[in-house]
Amino acid sequence: MDSTEPDQLDGVTDAEIVDEAAAAGPSGGDPGSRVSVGLVFSAGGAAAEAWHAGVVGALHRVTGWDARTAELILGTSAGAITGLCLRAGIP
């Protein structure tokens, strides 16, 4: 069994990946090079909604990115409700 920590893959931690992405920032004014972000939320009832809220909150705390600005938001079942609330601006 691999002893790699859950927040680490191939010797790179989640925090290092997030820091690198945040430092890179937006890709500039050329629409062909612009970074597009889409969110996909899963089904899973109230537990999934709570998990989605935690992930979106963590993304905001760590990177300052507002998930409401995603170009595309998709979801199934509870994820669709989460996406609807996010797009509607409901915290």
Secondary structure, DSSP 8 states (H G I E B T S, - for coil): -----TTEETTEEHHHHHHHHHHH----S-TTT----EEEE---HHHHHHHHHHHHHHHHHHH---GGG-SEEEESTHHHHHHHHHHHT--
